[in-house]
Amino acid sequence: MTDDVHDGMPFAPKVGLVLAIATAVIVIDLATKAAIERAFYGQPTMHLLADTVRIGFVMNSGVFLSLGHELDPSARFWLFVVGVGGVLALLLALTLKDPRFRKPEVAAVAAIVGGGVGNLIDRIHLGAVRDFFNIGIGPVRTGIFNVADMAITFGGIALIAIPLLRKRQGP
């Protein structure tokens, strides 16, 4: 974000950018989840590039690293559907309302919203999120994740990095 209101994006282009990026993320996320589920449901995990990349299919009823998977389904619904949906709606509303947001910040928020909605669709329809990627070397590995998770992570890192990069470049 910038301090100068006039540097931000106007509302209509901001909405268009959010819709374009969020929709693309949702479509790609749901398509990859469906394809991996068809190909890998009940099948062993595929190990690629000397086991650096693993592709398999799991249903994750929790959140990051399966946190919360042991919660009662009602609690998971309130936390992971209603709570996350509320946070996404608030983030989107603040981004659209705040005239200081520039294109990079709006794109980052759109990636987060698209990824969040992709995972919410799974939670609402399936009660869990379809995950399938795992990356690492030896015992140092990521949690299992999907395209929505990548978009959320990218957007979050971008929201942190953009202001830092601007400060380094100066006014």
N, C-alpha and C positions, 0 to 999 in steps of 0.2 A: 504494500500500500504506500501511497505517497501522501505528503501533507498538503499538496496543492490540489484542490478540488478539480481544477480545470485539466489536470493531467489524466484523470480517470476516464473510463469508458462511459459513453452515454447509455441510458437504460435499454433502449431497443436493441442495439448491437450486442449488449451484454447478455440479454435474454437469448438472442440468436446463437451466440457462441456457446452458452451453457447448454441449450437444447441440442446443438450439433454434437458437441463433445460427449455429453452425458448419454445421448442416444446411441452414439457409436460404441461407447464403452459397454452399455447394457447389451446391445445386439451381439457384439463380439464375445462378451462374457457368457451369455446364455447359449450361444452357438457352440463355443468350445466346451462348455459343461455338458451339453447334450451329446456332442460327438465323442468326448472322452467316456461318458457314461455308457454309451452304446458299445464302444470298443473295449472297455476295460472292466465293466461290471462283472464281478465274479472271476476275473482273470488276474494272474499274477502281475506284480509291478514290473514295468520295463525299465531296465538299467541301461543308460546311454552314456557315451563319452567317458568310458572307464569309470562308470558309476558316479559321475559328477552330476548327472541329471537323472532323476527317477520320475516316471510317469505311471500313475496308478489311479484308482478311483476310491474315494472314501466319502462318506457322509459325515459331516462335522456338525454336531448339534450345539457345540460351544462356539466361542469366538476365537481370537488369536491363540494359537497353540492349544486349541480345544478347551481353553479356560471356560468354566461354567457348564460344561457338558453334563455334570452330575446334578445340576439344579433341576428342580421340579419343572415339567413342561410349561406350567402356567407362569412360573417365575422367568423362565427363558423367554416366553412370549413377551412379557411386560418389559424385560430388560433389553432383549435383542431385537424385537420388532417395534414395539411402541417407543422405547427409549431411543434406540438408534434412529428410527424414523423421525422422531422429534428433533434430535440433534442435527440430522441432515436438513430438515425443513428450516431450522433456525439458521444454520450455516448458509443455506441458499438465500433465505430472506435477507440476511445481513449483507451478503455479497451484492445482491441486486439493489438493495436500498442505498448502500454506501457509495457515494459518487467518486470516492478516491481510488477504487479498485481499477487497476490497469489490466490490459489484456492477459499478461502472464498469470496474475493472481486469479483472474476469473477462470482461465483455462485450468488452473490447478484445482480450484474449487469444483469445477465441472467434472473433473476426473474423480474426485472424492465422491461427489454426489452420484455419478454414474456407477461407480463401483459399489457404493453403499446400496443403491437401488437394486443392482444386480443380485447382491447377496440377500437383500430383503425379499425379493421375488422368490428365491429358493426357500427361505425360511417360511414364508407365508404358504407356499404351495406344497413344500416337502417336509417342513418341520426341521430342516437342517440345510447346511450349505454344501454343495458339491465341490470338493477340492481334489486336486490331482497332480500338482507339481511339487517336487522336492529337489533342492539343489544343495550341493555341498561337496566337501572332500573328506573322505574317511568319516570319523565320528562328528566332525563339525558340519552340521547340516541346518538348513532352514526348517521351519515348520512346513507342513503341507499347505499349499495355497492354490489360488486360481487367478484368472485374469482380473476379476474385480479387486482382489487383494493387491495386485500389482498396481492398478490404477489408484487405489486409495493410498498406497505407500508412495507412489510417484507424486501425487498431489500434495501429500503431507510434507514430503521432503522439499518440494518446490516452494511451498508456502514459507518454509523456514529459510531456504537458500536465496530466494529472490531479494528480500530486503537486505540480506548480508552482502550479496553481490552488488546491489545498488550503492550501498555505503562505501564499498571498496572503490567503485568507479567515481564516486563523488557526484556533486550536483550537475 
